[in-house]
Amino acid sequence: MDLEGIRNGMWVCRQTAEEHSKHYKDPNIIRSRLWAMYGRFDEENRILANLVICEWILSEDSKVRFDAIDLAYHFKVREAVRPLETLARSLERAWSIHEVHEREKVMRMIDFLSADSN
């Protein structure tokens, strides 16, 4: 599969899971479906999926960012460090408590993934 195919597949998976999550009032559906999808990828497709995760980390949609950060953490996607650093810089000017907490979480993720690569 190519990058566009992986990107579209992951997006459809996430959107469908989000609809089911709302319907069944179960926020874990999105996480479990994305984890399952990523887990089925072979090495070549995981490389492409990691690129999508990096794109999602920079999304304007905080829910998409959350899912991407969760995937990066669970599957130790070291390629996510750079977009996480970019996100952290954008959150430096944060004024809402939510953004302050998001930046703290992002900084912990950077430390976690950077330590994992050493």
N, C-alpha and C positions, 0 to 999 in steps of 0.2 A: 504494500500500500504506500502511497505517497503522502507528503505532509498535508495536503489539502484533504485527502481522504481520512486521515487520522483526526485532523482538526474537526471536520464535519461530524465524524463518528462520535468523537468525545462530546461535541456540543449537543448532538441529538440525545445521547445518553444522559447528559446532565439535564437538559430541558425536560425530557420524559420523566426522569427521576424527580425533578422538582415538582412536576404536576402530580405525580403519585404521592410525593411527600406532603403536599398540601391536602390532597384528597384524604389520605389516611392519617393525617396529622402526626406524621413520624419524620422528624428531621434527619434521622440516620439513613433513610433510603438513599439520599443523594450520595453520601459517603460510601455506603456499601456497594452501590452500583458502579461508581467511578473506580473504587478499589478493584472490584471484580473485573472490570474492563481492562484496566491497566495490567492486572495480573495475568491476563490472557495474552498480552502482547509478547511477541518474540523479541529478541535483543534489538533487531533492526527497527521494529516498530516502537519499541520503548524509547529509542533515541529520538524519534519523531514526536512521540507523546511528550517527552521532556521539553521539547521546543514549545509545544502547545501549553504546557504547564507554565513555562516562563512567560509566554504571552498573557496568560490568564492572570498571573501575579500582578501585571501592570494594568489590568482592567479597571475601568471606572466603577464597575459594579462590585460593591464590597462582598456580596455573596459569592460571586465568581472568584474573587481574590481569595476568600476564605477556603473555598474548595481546592484551589490551586496550592495554597500554602499547606493544607492538610495532605494533599497528595505528595508534595515535595518532602514533607516531614516523614510520612509513613514509608515512602519508597526511597528516602535518602537521595533525592535528586540534587546532586551537587551543582549542576548547571544553573540551579535556581538562585545561587548566591548573588550574581550580578543584578538580576531584576529585583531581588529583595533589597539590595543596597540602594537601587534607584527608588524603590518604593519608600524605603526608610527616609531618604533625603526629601522626598515629596511630603512625607508626614512630619518633617521637622517643624513646619509652620502650623502644625495642628493646633486647633483651639478647642475642639470638642473632646470630651472625656473618652468617647469611643475611639477617636483617632489617636489619642495619646496611648491608650491601651493597645491599639493595633500596632503602633510603632514599637512599643515594648515587646510585643509578641514577635514582630519581624526581626528585631535585634537578637532575640533569643534564637530564632531560626537560623540567622546568619552564623551565630556562634556555633550552633549545633552542626550545621552542614559544613562549616569550615573546619571544625575539629574532626569531623568524620573523614575529611579528605586528607588529613595528616597521617 
